[in-house]
């Protein structure tokens, strides 16, 4: 058995189940689950119709590169959304959701043959796939704390010179999970300068890019073009899961550096991760339609507009830059105790922030926070906010 498997940490939701295992929620209050970032809005009909109409594709083996029509649809979306021209033949690769691609990309990119252990740098808090991908590739994860002091952006100045020299991949997530913070052009400029100096690859996780409040977040490829750069050492990852309320479709794409994608395609050919022709057809329909995305965005806007005022009187609640999470500091600073009490007294489940981060450089930057995913229906989100306010004010 691969000994590196022993280095993997329990997933946050496994830890949450253990945390709440001995807690019995108060009777008479219906459960409201806001702990997992799983979209609950209906999957758009345009996607469903395309999926059903393409069932004949199940009879065919798909090419790993994906159909030209799908790559063209992805390229068209990049052009409309970001004003970025990407070559659908060389700079775009369909994937089975961003989670699978983020993990697999690191396996293909890390070179463990040098005299020193390679490093994968990640923001902290972070999406746990970044850490698992690094560990199973034989790399050392190195965490850059993102706190309120720096606008929940990683402070790259805290990374030592010897770590930069070993860094092979740097993950960024914008809009961020769990904070919703968005990188500015200056943030990108600083990161590109570091990549130029040290030669690492930037893996830009942008799966929340379409959930915003009127100001579309800047993307990595877009930032590169604005700064007069090409896509060297830059790959972005996106998905239909959040944008189109289709997490079960497992569909997204990566785009960027053609040389890196050529190597990634080779890896994926052996990895056996080609997208079904049926899923490809549905994905084309989704990438070509913005009406459902606008409706989805409006639904999240309505939830934040309703929930934030309720919580703002008792907690430091405010609209994030983007994404569908509230990242809330809890009274007393004990996120585990707050989560248990909220479940016990109000039957509302949230995720402790410390489960989304690691102790690094003397602090766990998630400690004292909870992540609330506003994915439930509007009425449930409002009810949950009222219960949280009641708990805090009790």
C-alpha positions in Angstrom: 0.0 0.0 0.0 1.2 3.5 -0.8 2.7 4.7 2.5 1.8 8.3 1.6 -1.8 7.5 2.3 -1.0 7.6 6.0 -0.2 11.3 5.8 -3.7 12.3 4.7 -5.8 14.2 7.3 -9.4 13.4 8.0 -11.8 15.4 5.8 -13.5 18.4 7.6 -17.0 16.7 7.4 -15.7 13.5 8.9 -14.3 15.6 11.8 -17.6 17.4 12.1 -19.5 14.2 12.4 -17.2 13.2 15.2 -17.6 16.6 16.9 -21.4 16.3 17.0 -21.7 12.5 17.5 -22.6 12.8 21.2 -24.8 15.9 20.8 -28.6 15.6 20.7 -30.3 18.6 19.1 -33.2 20.2 20.8 -36.6 18.7 19.9 -39.1 20.7 18.1 -36.7 22.5 15.7 -36.3 21.2 12.2 -32.7 20.6 11.1 -31.0 23.2 8.9 -27.7 22.1 7.3 -25.4 24.9 6.2 -22.1 23.1 6.7 -21.3 21.9 3.2 -20.9 24.0 0.0 -23.3 21.9 -2.1 -25.6 23.9 -4.3 -29.2 23.3 -3.7 -30.8 25.4 -6.4 -32.5 23.4 -9.2 -30.2 22.4 -12.1 -31.2 24.5 -15.1 -33.6 22.9 -17.6 -31.4 23.8 -20.5 -28.7 21.5 -19.1 -31.2 18.7 -18.2 -32.8 18.8 -21.7 -29.4 18.6 -23.4 -28.3 15.7 -21.1 -31.4 13.6 -21.8 -31.1 14.3 -25.5 -27.6 13.1 -25.6 -28.0 9.7 -24.0 -26.8 8.0 -27.2 -23.3 9.2 -26.2 -23.2 6.5 -23.6 -22.4 4.1 -26.4 -19.1 5.7 -27.2 -15.6 5.9 -25.6 -14.8 9.6 -25.2 -11.5 11.2 -26.2 -9.5 12.5 -23.3 -9.0 15.8 -25.0 -12.8 16.3 -25.2 -14.9 17.1 -28.3 -13.9 20.2 -30.3 -17.4 21.6 -29.7 -16.9 21.5 -26.0 -13.5 23.1 -26.1 -14.9 25.8 -28.4 -17.8 26.4 -25.9 -15.3 26.8 -23.1 -13.2 29.2 -25.2 -16.3 31.2 -26.0 -17.2 31.5 -22.4 -13.7 32.7 -21.5 -13.9 35.3 -24.2 -17.3 36.6 -23.1 -16.6 36.4 -19.3 -13.0 37.6 -19.2 -12.2 39.0 -22.6 -9.5 36.4 -22.8 -8.7 34.5 -26.1 -7.6 31.0 -25.4 -6.7 28.4 -28.1 -9.3 25.6 -27.8 -6.8 23.1 -29.3 -3.9 23.8 -27.0 -5.0 25.9 -24.0 -8.2 24.3 -22.9 -8.8 20.8 -21.4 -12.2 19.5 -20.2 -12.1 17.8 -16.8 -14.5 15.9 -14.6 -15.0 18.7 -12.2 -12.4 21.0 -10.6 -11.8 18.7 -7.6 -10.6 15.8 -9.7 -8.5 18.2 -11.8 -6.8 20.0 -8.9 -5.7 16.7 -7.5 -4.6 15.2 -10.7 -2.7 18.3 -11.9 -0.4 18.2 -8.9 0.4 14.5 -9.5 1.4 15.4 -13.1 3.4 18.5 -12.3 5.5 17.6 -9.2 9.1 16.5 -9.9 10.3 14.6 -6.9 13.7 13.7 -8.4 15.7 16.6 -7.0 17.9 16.5 -3.9 15.3 18.4 -1.8 11.6 17.6 -1.2 9.4 19.7 -3.5 7.0 22.2 -1.9 3.3 22.9 -2.7 2.2 26.3 -1.2 -1.4 26.7 -0.2 -3.4 29.5 1.4 -4.5 28.7 5.0 -7.5 28.2 5.4 -7.9 26.1 2.3 -9.7 23.5 0.3 -8.3 20.2 1.6 -7.8 18.7 -1.9 -4.7 21.0 -2.2 -3.1 19.4 0.8 -4.0 15.8 -0.2 -2.7 16.4 -3.7 0.6 17.6 -2.4 1.1 14.8 0.1 0.3 12.0 -2.4 2.6 13.6 -5.0 5.4 13.3 -2.4 5.6 17.0 -1.9 5.6 19.0 1.4 2.6 21.3 1.9 3.5 24.8 3.1 0.7 27.0 4.4 0.5 30.8 4.0 -2.0 32.2 6.6 -4.8 34.4 5.3 -6.2 36.5 8.1 -8.4 39.5 8.6 -5.3 41.6 9.0 -4.4 41.1 5.4 -8.0 41.0 4.0 -8.0 37.2 4.0 -5.4 37.1 1.3 -2.2 35.1 1.7 0.8 37.2 2.8 3.5 36.0 0.4 6.2 38.0 2.3 6.0 35.4 5.1 7.3 32.6 2.9 11.1 32.0 3.5 13.6 32.1 0.7 14.4 28.4 1.0 10.7 27.5 0.7 10.4 29.5 -2.5 13.4 27.8 -3.9 11.7 24.4 -3.4 8.2 25.5 -4.5 6.9 23.8 -7.6 3.1 24.6 -7.4 1.3 27.5 -5.6 -2.4 27.2 -5.1 -4.6 30.3 -5.1 -8.4 30.3 -4.7 -10.2 33.4 -5.8 -13.0 33.9 -4.8 -11.7 32.2 -1.7 -13.1 29.2 0.1 -14.0 29.9 2.9 -13.7 33.7 3.1 -15.0 34.8 -0.3 -12.1 37.2 -0.7 -11.1 38.1 -4.3 -7.6 38.8 -5.5 -6.9 42.2 -7.0 -4.7 43.0 -9.9 -2.0 44.0 -7.6 -2.2 40.7 -5.8 -1.8 38.9 -9.1 1.1 41.2 -10.1 3.0 40.3 -6.9 2.3 36.5 -7.4 3.4 36.6 -11.1 6.6 38.4 -10.0 7.4 35.6 -7.6 6.6 32.9 -10.2 9.0 34.7 -12.6 11.7 34.7 -10.0 11.3 31.1 -8.7 9.7 29.3 -11.6 6.7 27.7 -9.8 3.4 26.9 -11.4 0.3 28.9 -10.3 -2.8 26.7 -10.0 -5.8 29.1 -9.8 -8.9 27.6 -8.4 -11.8 29.8 -9.6 -14.9 27.6 -9.1 -16.8 30.3 -7.3 -16.2 33.0 -9.9 -19.8 33.3 -11.0 -21.4 33.8 -7.6 -20.8 37.5 -6.9 -22.8 40.7 -6.1 -22.4 42.8 -9.2 -18.7 43.0 -9.5 -17.4 40.0 -11.5 -14.2 38.7 -9.8 -10.9 39.1 -11.7 -9.6 35.8 -13.1 -6.0 34.6 -13.3 -5.9 34.5 -17.1 -7.6 37.8 -17.2 -5.1 39.3 -14.8 -2.2 37.9 -16.9 -3.6 39.6 -20.1 -4.2 42.9 -18.3 -0.6 42.9 -17.2 0.7 42.2 -20.7 1.6 38.6 -19.9 1.1 35.2 -21.6 -0.1 32.2 -19.7 3.4 30.8 -18.8 3.3 28.7 -15.6 -0.4 29.6 -15.1 -3.4 27.2 -15.2 -6.9 28.1 -14.0 -9.6 25.6 -12.9 -13.3 26.2 -13.2 -16.5 24.1 -13.0 -20.2 24.0 -13.6 -21.0 22.7 -10.1 -21.5 26.2 -8.5 -22.1 28.2 -11.6 -24.9 25.9 -13.0 -26.0 24.1 -9.8 -24.8 20.8 -11.2 -22.3 19.3 -8.7 -23.4 15.8 -9.8 -22.5 16.5 -13.4 -18.8 16.5 -12.6 -17.9 18.9 -15.4 -15.4 21.7 -15.7 -12.3 22.7 -17.6 -8.8 23.9 -17.1 -7.1 26.6 -19.2 -3.7 28.2 -19.5 -0.1 27.3 -20.3 -0.2 25.1 -23.4 2.9 23.2 -22.5 1.6 22.3 -19.0 -1.7 21.3 -20.5 0.0 19.0 -23.0 1.8 17.2 -20.2 -1.5 17.1 -18.1 -3.3 15.6 -21.1 -0.7 12.9 -21.3 -1.2 12.1 -17.6 -5.0 12.1 -18.0 -4.8 9.7 -21.0 -3.4 7.1 -18.6 -5.4 8.3 -15.7 -8.7 7.3 -17.5 -10.5 10.5 -16.8 -12.2 11.3 -20.1 -15.6 13.0 -19.9 -18.6 11.1 -21.2 -20.0 12.4 -24.5 -23.4 12.7 -22.8 -21.9 15.0 -20.1 -20.0 16.9 -22.8 -23.2 17.7 -24.6 -24.9 19.0 -21.4 -21.8 21.0 -20.6 -21.8 22.7 -24.0 -25.4 23.8 -23.3 -24.5 25.1 -19.8 -21.4 27.1 -20.9 -23.4 28.7 -23.8 -26.2 29.9 -21.5 -26.0 32.8 -19.1 -29.7 33.2 -18.2 -29.6 30.5 -15.6 -26.4 31.9 -14.1 -27.9 35.3 -13.7 -31.0 33.7 -11.9 -28.7 31.7 -9.7 -26.7 34.8 -8.8 -29.8 36.7 -7.9 -31.0 33.9 -5.6 -27.8 34.0 -3.6 -27.9 37.8 -3.6 -31.4 37.6 -2.0 -30.1 35.2 0.7 -27.2 37.5 1.7 -29.4 40.6 1.6 -31.8 38.8 4.0 -29.4 37.1 6.3 -26.6 39.7 6.8 -28.8 42.3 8.4 -30.1 39.7 10.8 -26.7 38.6 11.9 -25.0 42.0 11.7 -26.5 43.1 15.0 -24.8 40.3 17.0 -21.9 39.2 14.8 -19.5 40.9 12.4 -21.5 39.7 9.4 -21.1 41.3 6.0 -21.3 40.5 2.3 -18.2 38.7 1.1 -16.5 39.8 -2.1 -18.0 36.7 -3.8 -19.0 33.0 -3.3 -21.8 31.7 -1.1 -20.2 31.5 2.3 -20.3 33.7 5.4 -17.0 33.5 7.4 -18.0 34.6 10.9 -16.0 35.2 14.0 -17.8 33.6 16.9 -18.2 35.0 20.4 -15.5 33.7 22.8 -13.3 32.5 19.9 -14.1 28.8 20.4 -15.5 27.6 17.0 -15.8 24.0 18.2 -17.9 24.9 21.2 -20.0 27.3 19.2 -20.7 24.7 16.6 -21.7 22.1 19.2 -24.0 24.6 21.0 -25.6 25.8 17.8 -26.4 22.2 16.9 -27.6 21.3 20.4 -29.8 24.3 21.0 -30.9 25.4 17.6 -30.4 22.3 15.3 -28.4 24.3 12.9 -25.2 22.7 11.5 -22.2 24.9 10.4 -18.5 24.0 9.9 -15.9 25.1 12.4 -13.2 27.2 10.8 -10.4 25.4 12.5 -11.3 22.3 10.4 -10.6 24.2 7.3 -7.1 25.3 8.3 -3.9 23.9 9.8 -1.8 25.1 12.7 0.9 27.0 10.9 3.5 29.5 12.1 2.0 29.6 15.6 -1.6 30.0 14.7 -4.6 28.3 13.2 -6.2 31.1 11.2 -9.5 29.3 11.0 -9.9 29.1 14.8 -12.6 31.3 16.2 -14.6 31.3 12.9 -17.4 29.2 11.4 -18.2 28.8 7.8 -21.9 29.1 6.9 -22.9 28.0 3.4 -26.0 29.8 2.3 -27.1 27.0 0.0 -30.4 26.1 1.6 -33.6 27.7 0.4 -34.1 31.4 1.3 -36.6 30.7 4.1 -34.3 28.2 5.7 -31.4 30.5 5.5 -33.4 33.3 7.2 -34.7 30.9 9.9 -31.1 29.7 10.5 -29.9 33.3 10.9 -32.7 34.0 13.4 -31.7 31.0 15.4 -28.1 32.0 15.4 -29.0 35.5 16.6 -31.1 34.0 19.3 -28.2 31.8 20.4 -25.7 34.6 20.5 -28.0 37.0 22.3 -29.1 34.4 24.8 
